Amino acid sequence: MNWDTIEGNWKQYKGKAQQRWGKLTNDDLDVIDGRRQQLEGKIQAAYGKTREEAQRDVEDFCRNCGS
């Protein structure tokens, strides 16, 4: 699945993101509003990950949303 699909349907995928990254609040996810870079930044901050690690996590999330 590509990110444009997730971004366009963020309300549907927000729950999956909450399950994947439990430290992110509903408010965080509302602010992110499907924007990939915002999500990566929030993951970095919440989990102390590098930018590359956060990017890999989001890419993995993107691939798994189609399943």
C-alpha positions as CSV (number, residue, x, y, z in Angstrom):
1,M,0.0,0.0,0.0
2,N,1.3,3.5,-0.7
3,W,1.3,6.3,1.8
4,D,-1.1,8.4,-0.2
5,T,-3.8,5.9,0.5
6,I,-3.1,5.9,4.2
7,E,-3.1,9.7,4.3
8,G,-6.3,9.9,2.4
9,N,-8.0,7.4,4.8
10,W,-6.2,8.4,8.0
11,K,-9.3,8.1,10.2
12,Q,-9.5,4.4,9.2
13,Y,-5.8,3.8,9.8
14,K,-5.5,5.9,12.9
15,G,-6.6,2.9,15.1
16,K,-3.9,0.7,13.6
17,A,-1.3,3.4,14.3
18,Q,-2.5,3.6,17.9
19,Q,-2.1,-0.1,18.3
20,R,1.4,-0.1,16.7
21,W,2.6,3.0,18.6
22,G,0.8,3.0,21.9
23,K,2.7,5.9,23.3
24,L,1.1,8.2,20.8
25,T,-2.1,9.7,22.1
26,N,-5.3,10.3,20.1
27,D,-4.4,14.0,20.2
28,D,-1.0,13.2,18.6
29,L,-2.7,11.2,15.9
30,D,-5.2,13.9,15.2
31,V,-2.4,16.4,14.8
32,I,-0.5,14.1,12.5
33,D,-3.6,13.8,10.3
34,G,-1.9,11.3,8.0
35,R,1.3,13.3,7.4
36,R,4.1,10.8,7.2
37,Q,6.9,13.2,8.4
38,Q,4.8,14.2,11.3
39,L,4.3,10.6,12.3
40,E,8.0,9.8,12.0
41,G,8.8,12.8,14.2
42,K,6.3,11.8,16.9
43,I,7.7,8.2,16.9
44,Q,11.3,9.6,17.2
45,A,10.3,11.7,20.2
46,A,8.1,9.2,21.9
47,Y,10.4,6.2,21.5
48,G,13.8,7.8,21.3
49,K,14.5,6.3,17.9
50,T,16.7,7.7,15.2
51,R,15.2,9.3,12.1
52,E,16.1,6.2,10.1
53,E,14.6,3.8,12.6
54,A,11.3,5.8,12.6
55,Q,11.3,5.9,8.8
56,R,11.7,2.1,8.7
57,D,8.9,1.6,11.3
58,V,6.6,3.8,9.2
59,E,7.5,2.0,6.0
60,D,6.8,-1.4,7.7
61,F,3.4,0.0,8.9
62,C,2.6,1.1,5.4
63,R,3.4,-2.3,3.9
64,N,1.3,-4.1,6.6
65,C,-1.7,-1.9,6.3
66,G,-2.6,-3.6,3.0
67,S,-2.8,-7.0,4.7
